[in-house]
Each structure stands twice: as C-alpha cells, then as structure tokens.
C-alpha cells in the first residue's frame, strides 16, 4: 500500500522506507537515549531532575582539575630527603615498565628533587617551589600521598581514572554522578568537561557508555583551542531572531507531543523530547554562564586572566566556578595538550614541569579561594591530580622521570575533607604507597560517599548484570573526612 509521507507518522514512514533501515537507525538512537531511567528520576520528562542521595551528603558537586600526563609527586607534595642523599646512585627498582616486559625490575639512577620544599600555613605542610600559590592555600587541602592505580601507559591509566576500567567501555565518573544525583539546574547539563583532549580515551573520559545518553558529559572546547574560544556549538540559530526561534520551537514541540500521544508510556520517547527541551533552555542560560565579561577586574586578576601564562587555565577555572555556582553537578577542568605526549609527561626534560606549574598554580589556588569566599567550598569537592605519578629515578639515566602508578599524590579540598592534613605515605624514595594505601577505586568510592552516594548501591543493570563505577572493588576511606 503506498505511503503518504504527509499523513504517515515518522515511525511508520521509517519502517516502510528503504527496507526499514531508517527505523533501525532511529531505534538505535532511542536505545542510547536517557529514557531508560527517566521514570526513576521522578520526572518522566526530565531524566536530569535532581534526585535524593542515598544518605546525607557532605558535598553537592565536584570540580575535577585533571593534570594530564602525571605530575611528579616527589617534586611537588611528597618530599623525600633521601633522594638528595642518594642522588646519582644506581639502585634496583621494580619499575612498572620493566616488570610488565620481563617480570623483573631494573637498575636505575636515583634523581634528587629538582625544586626546594617549603612549609606553608598553620598546618606546616610542605609544598615545593613548583606551586607557591597552592602552598598558600595548603590549610584548605587534604593531600593524599598514598595513591595507587592501574595502567602503566597514559591511555589505560587515564581511562581507568575516569571510568574505573583500563580496557572496557564504561561510564565516566561524571556520568555516574549525573545519573545518581541529577542536576541542580534544569537549564544546564549536569556534567561538563572543559577543554577535553582527543587522545588517551578522548570522549570515553566524559562518555556515558551504557548509561542513558542524558548522563554523558557536555564538552566545551577542546585541548589545543584557546579557552577564550571555547563555546557550545550551535547553541542558537543567529540567522533568526528570538521570537522566530521560539515559534519554531513551539511548532516542533507540538509535533513531538502529537507523536508522543500515541505512546503515553514510552519513557524513551519522553527522554528524547527532554533532551531537545534542555537544548532550548540552554540557549538562555548557558551564554551568560560561559561569558566572563561580567566578572570584576579583581576576580579576573585573581585567576590570572589577561596575563601569561595563566590566562588560558584561569579562564577554565573561573568558568568552572560559574558552572557549579549555576547548578552543574560535575565539572572537569582539563589541563592537557592535544598530542600523544600529555602535558605533565616529562620523560627527558623534567624541568619543563615548571612551565606547566606556572600555567596552573595561580588559577587553581584562585578557584579554591573564590569558592571559599562565596561559601561554596564547604559543599563543593575540588579534586586535583593526574592519572599517575612519576618515578624517583631518572628514566634511562636521563633528565626526566618515568610513569609511576604505584605511589603518587592527589589533593582534595572542600566537601567535608580534612583540611590542612597529609594522608598516607609512600616509601622513603616516594616509589610505592606503603601507608594507608588509597587505590583509585577507593578514591572513587570516597568521593561518591561525600556526595551521599553508596558506591555499592549506585548501579545500573546492563547485559544481565549490575554495573557500578568501582566494579567489585573500592572501600570508602573514612580517614580522609574531618
């Protein structure tokens, strides 16, 4: 029977045209949509509606300051005087690359710390001269010196940091938080990634994998593009005025409503429509949040905006503050270039750490100060760190350090974490975590706990089993909390 394209429904037209391939494509799109969880959110038309946590939270939101490439812990927040005394000595280390290749370690040349450490604040915590601005806020930091993770290379370790898996496609942490809590502002995404890199996982680092698509991160800009040019593409059709855009939107809304009336219990369809409506609402809300023009001269100066080398990362950090202040639940601020050699990856030129430190030190400290001044730090988690650390010896007897997943440092601020303290320890060379070891699964579980989410209950059923961010691992590290 001939099909009249003017009277047929879209689904009917797709089913009967081109052997039904159009229908298959549409079904695949809907299968990846946010609708599978729409009804559990309490709002069948908004899967991102705020949801109650499992228990009373310490924090409501997260800003993750990702230092791609792996900063050296022994040159920043974990001083090891023994390195200076043993500088130049050949010693046997079970370095991860040699162990991975041959099953045994290798002789390596110990290399001293390249920057002097100083004690800061009332806590007296030591911070190297790489980060004097972060040293000035050390009383607000909980420094975790006993981190350990999976993956020796950047790709697996970066994906593991973001998703809890080195190889399998799994939802990113921001997507899990978005899925578990929803957003505080229905006019903005719940999860944003600022200037993400294309390599070492790329979109997987802010992807939803098998979670409904509404929970994926929204990328703004990308590494290699100046932050001043970071925008959400196609946010508005500037070829028509706002009245025309509104009329077009209302017409599309009526057409969609007519289609939806044929399937009143189809939550997948509801979620597709919800994504369109979010895009419409963002046209009003997002531009003002991403625009820094309204910030005071003092604020811009605080973040180092308008001066080099802090302008770029300063803009991203200030944008992150504006996003969480506006209700975005999870914001990742990436410091990464767009090559196969991430920013902090100094195998043969460790002094280059200073260049990267100058670009991020002032903006990062400004973000913590700004959040604190606005009363946001107490219920916002600021997490700083890379995918792993670096070795205490010189790689290939050179002037750089190799990757070190066995012992490294991250720090946390706000969100109920114990400020002005150092937790855990590496061995006397800063090579392996030996006291109060915190695996990346444990850190994930702990941050979720601070948000009021039980990492063992935050699950999603897929392919016949319940998945979670921490898989079958992870313990909450209660000693990190005040």
C-alpha positions in Angstrom: 0.0 0.0 0.0 1.5 3.4 -0.9 2.6 5.6 1.9 1.6 9.2 2.0 4.6 11.0 3.7 2.4 13.9 4.6 0.0 11.8 6.7 2.1 9.0 7.9 3.8 9.1 11.3 7.6 9.4 11.3 8.0 5.8 12.7 5.6 4.4 10.1 7.5 6.2 7.3 10.9 4.9 8.5 9.6 1.4 8.9 8.4 1.2 5.3 11.1 3.1 3.5 14.5 1.8 2.4 13.8 -1.7 3.7 13.3 -0.4 7.2 16.9 0.7 7.7 15.7 4.2 8.8 13.6 2.6 11.5 16.6 0.6 12.7 18.7 3.7 12.9 16.0 5.5 14.9 15.6 2.6 17.3 19.4 2.6 17.9 19.3 6.3 18.7 16.4 5.9 21.1 18.1 2.9 22.7 21.0 5.1 23.7 18.8 7.8 24.9 18.2 8.8 28.5 14.8 7.4 28.7 15.6 4.1 30.3 15.9 5.9 33.6 13.5 8.7 33.1 10.7 7.3 35.2 13.1 6.5 38.1 14.1 10.2 38.3 10.6 11.2 39.5 10.1 13.2 36.3 9.2 11.3 33.1 10.1 14.3 31.0 13.4 15.3 32.7 15.8 12.4 33.4 18.2 15.0 34.8 15.8 16.1 37.5 17.5 16.3 40.9 17.4 13.0 42.8 17.8 12.4 46.5 21.2 10.9 47.6 21.4 7.6 49.5 22.2 9.4 52.7 23.0 12.9 54.0 25.8 14.2 51.8 28.8 16.3 52.8 29.0 17.8 49.3 26.7 18.6 46.4 29.1 18.9 43.5 32.6 18.2 42.1 35.3 20.2 40.2 38.0 17.8 39.0 41.2 19.6 37.9 42.8 17.0 35.7 46.6 17.2 35.2 47.1 15.0 32.2 50.4 13.2 32.0 51.2 12.7 35.7 52.9 15.4 37.8 55.8 14.2 39.8 54.8 13.7 43.5 58.4 13.8 44.8 58.8 17.3 43.2 55.6 18.8 44.4 53.7 17.5 47.5 55.7 14.4 48.8 59.3 15.5 49.8 61.9 12.7 50.1 65.2 14.0 51.5 66.8 10.5 50.8 66.7 11.3 47.1 69.2 14.2 47.5 71.5 12.0 49.6 71.3 9.1 47.1 71.3 11.3 44.0 73.2 9.6 41.2 73.3 6.1 42.8 72.3 3.1 40.7 69.7 1.1 42.5 67.3 -1.8 41.7 63.7 -0.7 41.3 60.8 -2.9 40.3 59.8 -0.3 37.8 56.4 -1.0 36.2 57.6 -1.0 32.6 60.4 -3.5 33.2 58.2 -5.7 35.3 55.5 -5.6 32.6 58.0 -6.6 29.9 60.3 -9.0 31.7 58.7 -9.8 35.0 61.6 -8.2 36.9 62.8 -4.7 37.7 66.0 -2.9 36.6 68.9 -0.8 37.8 68.0 2.9 37.8 69.8 6.1 38.7 68.3 7.9 41.7 67.5 11.5 40.9 67.1 14.2 43.5 64.1 16.6 43.8 64.6 19.5 41.4 62.6 22.0 43.5 63.1 23.1 47.1 60.2 22.4 49.5 58.9 24.9 52.0 56.3 24.6 54.8 53.2 26.7 54.5 50.3 27.8 56.6 49.3 26.8 60.1 49.5 23.2 59.2 53.1 23.4 58.1 52.5 21.1 55.2 55.4 21.1 52.7 54.9 22.2 49.1 57.7 22.6 46.5 58.6 25.8 44.8 56.7 24.5 41.7 53.4 25.5 43.4 53.8 28.6 45.7 50.2 29.6 45.2 48.9 26.2 46.1 51.2 26.3 49.1 49.4 29.5 50.2 46.1 27.5 50.4 47.6 24.4 51.9 45.5 24.8 55.0 42.4 24.1 52.8 43.9 21.0 51.2 43.7 17.3 52.1 46.9 15.9 50.5 46.6 12.2 49.7 50.2 10.9 49.3 49.5 7.2 49.0 47.6 6.9 45.8 47.9 3.8 43.5 46.2 3.0 40.3 46.0 0.6 37.3 47.8 1.1 33.9 51.3 2.0 33.1 50.7 3.8 29.9 48.7 7.1 29.6 45.8 5.6 27.7 44.8 2.8 30.1 45.6 4.8 33.2 43.6 7.9 32.0 40.6 5.8 31.1 40.9 4.0 34.5 41.0 7.3 36.3 37.8 8.4 34.6 35.8 5.2 34.3 37.3 2.6 36.7 38.3 0.3 33.9 41.5 0.1 31.8 40.1 -1.6 28.8 36.3 -2.0 28.7 34.0 0.8 27.7 32.4 2.0 31.0 30.6 5.2 32.1 32.8 8.0 33.2 32.7 9.1 36.9 30.9 12.4 36.0 28.2 10.3 34.2 27.7 8.1 37.3 27.3 11.2 39.5 24.9 12.8 37.0 22.9 9.5 36.9 22.9 9.3 40.7 22.0 12.9 41.6 20.8 14.7 38.5 21.4 18.4 38.1 20.7 21.3 40.3 19.7 23.5 37.3 17.3 22.1 34.7 18.5 24.7 32.2 22.1 23.4 32.2 23.8 19.9 31.7 24.6 18.0 34.9 28.1 17.2 33.7 30.5 19.4 31.8 34.1 18.7 30.6 36.1 21.8 29.8 38.8 21.6 27.0 38.9 17.8 26.9 41.7 16.1 24.9 41.0 13.9 21.9 43.7 11.3 22.9 44.1 8.8 25.7 40.4 7.9 25.9 39.0 11.1 24.3 35.2 11.1 24.5 35.2 8.0 26.7 36.6 10.1 29.5 33.3 12.0 29.6 31.1 9.4 28.0 28.0 7.6 29.3 28.8 4.2 27.8 25.7 2.0 28.6 24.1 4.6 30.9 21.3 6.5 29.2 22.6 9.2 27.0 21.3 12.1 29.0 24.0 11.4 31.6 27.0 11.9 29.2 29.3 14.9 29.7 28.9 18.0 27.6 32.3 19.0 26.2 33.0 22.7 25.9 36.0 23.5 23.7 38.9 21.0 23.4 42.6 20.9 24.2 44.6 22.9 21.7 41.8 25.5 21.3 42.2 28.7 23.4 39.7 28.8 26.3 38.6 32.3 25.1 37.2 30.5 22.0 35.5 27.6 24.0 31.8 27.6 23.2 28.9 25.2 22.9 28.5 24.8 19.2 25.2 25.6 17.6 23.7 26.8 20.8 21.5 29.2 19.0 20.5 29.9 15.4 21.6 33.5 14.9 20.1 33.7 11.5 16.7 34.4 13.0 15.6 36.5 15.9 14.5 35.1 19.3 10.8 35.4 18.5 11.2 33.3 15.4 13.3 30.7 17.3 10.6 30.5 19.9 7.8 30.0 17.3 9.9 27.2 15.6 10.5 25.5 19.0 6.8 25.6 19.9 5.9 24.1 16.5 8.4 21.3 16.9 7.1 20.7 20.5 3.5 20.4 19.2 4.6 17.9 16.5 6.5 15.9 19.1 3.6 16.0 21.5 1.3 14.6 18.8 3.7 11.7 18.2 4.1 11.1 22.0 0.4 10.9 22.4 0.4 7.6 20.5 2.7 6.1 23.2 1.8 7.5 26.6 4.0 5.0 28.5 7.1 5.3 26.2 9.7 6.7 28.5 12.4 6.5 25.9 10.4 8.9 23.7 9.9 11.2 26.6 13.7 11.4 27.2 14.4 12.2 23.6 12.0 15.1 23.8 13.6 16.2 27.2 17.0 16.4 25.5 15.5 18.8 22.9 13.9 20.9 25.5 17.2 21.1 27.5 18.9 22.3 24.4 16.3 25.0 24.1 16.6 26.1 27.7 20.4 26.2 27.4 20.1 28.9 24.7 19.0 31.3 27.5 21.1 30.0 30.5 24.4 28.9 29.1 25.7 32.0 27.3 25.7 34.1 30.5 27.4 31.3 32.5 30.2 30.9 29.9 30.7 34.6 29.5 33.4 36.1 31.8 32.7 39.7 30.8 30.6 40.4 33.8 33.3 39.4 36.3 35.1 42.1 38.2 38.6 43.2 37.4 39.7 41.9 40.8 38.3 38.4 40.1 39.9 38.3 36.7 43.2 39.3 38.2 42.8 36.7 41.0 42.7 33.9 38.3 45.5 35.4 36.3 43.2 36.2 33.3 44.7 38.7 30.9 48.3 37.7 31.7 50.5 34.9 30.6 50.9 32.1 31.2 47.8 31.9 33.4 45.2 33.3 31.1 44.0 30.1 29.5 43.7 27.8 32.5 42.5 30.8 34.6 39.5 31.2 32.2 38.7 27.5 32.5 38.9 27.6 36.3 36.7 30.7 36.5 34.2 29.1 34.1 34.1 26.0 36.4 33.2 28.2 39.3 30.4 29.8 37.4 29.1 26.4 36.2 28.9 24.9 39.7 27.6 28.2 41.1 24.8 27.8 38.5 24.0 24.2 39.5 26.1 22.0 37.3 26.8 18.9 39.3 30.2 17.7 37.9 32.8 19.9 36.1 36.1 18.6 34.8 38.8 21.2 34.0 41.4 19.6 31.8 45.0 20.7 31.6 46.1 18.7 28.5 47.5 19.3 25.1 46.3 17.5 22.0 49.2 15.3 21.3 50.2 11.7 22.3 52.5 13.3 24.9 50.3 14.8 27.6 51.3 18.0 29.3 53.0 16.7 32.5 54.7 13.8 30.8 58.4 14.7 31.2 60.4 11.6 30.4 63.5 13.5 29.3 63.1 17.1 30.5 61.7 17.2 34.0 62.4 21.0 34.3 59.5 21.5 31.9 57.3 20.8 34.9 57.9 24.4 35.9 56.3 25.7 32.7 53.1 23.8 33.3 53.1 24.7 37.0 53.3 28.4 36.2 50.2 28.0 33.9 48.0 26.3 36.5 49.3 27.2 40.0 47.7 30.6 40.3 44.4 29.7 38.7 43.9 26.6 40.9 44.6 28.5 44.1 42.3 31.2 42.9 39.5 28.8 42.4 39.8 27.4 45.9 39.9 30.9 47.4 37.0 32.1 45.3 34.8 29.1 46.2 35.6 29.7 49.8 34.8 33.4 49.7 31.4 32.6 48.2 30.6 30.0 50.7 30.7 27.2 48.0 33.8 25.3 49.1 32.2 23.6 52.1 29.8 21.7 49.8 32.0 21.5 46.7 34.7 19.0 46.2 37.8 20.2 44.4 40.0 17.3 43.2 43.5 17.9 41.8 45.7 15.3 40.2 46.8 13.2 37.3 46.4 9.6 36.1 49.6 8.5 37.9 52.8 10.0 39.3 56.4 9.7 38.3 59.4 7.6 39.4 62.1 8.7 41.9 64.8 7.8 39.4 65.9 9.2 36.1 64.5 7.4 33.1 67.2 5.8 31.0 69.8 7.7 33.1 68.5 10.9 31.6 66.9 14.1 33.0 63.2 13.0 33.3 61.1 10.6 35.2 59.0 7.6 34.1 55.4 6.8 34.8 54.7 5.6 38.3 51.2 4.1 39.1 52.4 2.5 42.4 52.7 5.7 44.5 51.6 9.3 43.8 49.7 12.3 45.2 46.4 13.9 44.6 44.7 16.5 46.8 41.1 17.3 47.8 39.6 20.5 49.1 36.2 21.3 50.5 33.3 18.8 50.6 34.0 17.7 54.2 37.5 16.5 53.6 40.1 17.0 56.4 41.8 20.3 55.6 45.4 21.0 56.3 46.4 17.4 56.5 48.5 14.8 54.7 47.1 11.3 54.5 49.1 8.1 53.8 52.7 7.8 52.8 55.0 6.4 50.1 58.3 4.6 50.9 61.5 6.6 51.6 62.1 7.0 47.9 58.5 8.0 47.0 58.1 5.0 44.8 55.4 2.8 46.3 52.4 3.6 48.6 53.2 1.9 51.9 50.9 3.5 54.5 47.1 3.9 54.2 47.3 3.0 50.5 44.4 4.6 48.5 43.6 2.8 45.3 41.8 4.7 42.6 38.7 2.6 43.2 38.9 3.7 46.8 39.1 7.4 45.8 36.1 7.0 43.5 34.1 5.3 46.4 35.2 8.1 48.8 34.2 11.0 46.6 30.8 9.3 45.9 30.4 8.8 49.6 31.0 12.5 50.2 28.2 13.2 47.7 25.8 11.0 49.7 26.1 8.0 47.2 26.9 4.5 48.2 29.2 3.2 45.6 27.8 -0.3 46.0 24.2 0.8 45.6 24.9 3.2 42.7 24.4 0.5 40.0 22.9 0.1 36.5 21.7 -3.2 35.0 23.2 -3.9 31.6 23.8 -7.1 29.7 22.4 -9.2 32.5 24.4 -7.8 35.4 24.6 -4.8 37.7 27.5 -2.5 37.0 29.0 0.2 39.1 31.8 2.7 38.9 34.0 0.7 41.3 33.1 -2.7 39.7 33.6 -5.2 42.6 36.3 -3.1 44.4 36.6 0.0 46.4 36.5 1.0 50.1 35.4 4.3 51.4 38.5 6.0 53.1 36.8 7.5 56.2 40.1 8.8 57.4 40.0 11.5 54.7 37.0 13.2 56.3 37.0 15.8 59.0 
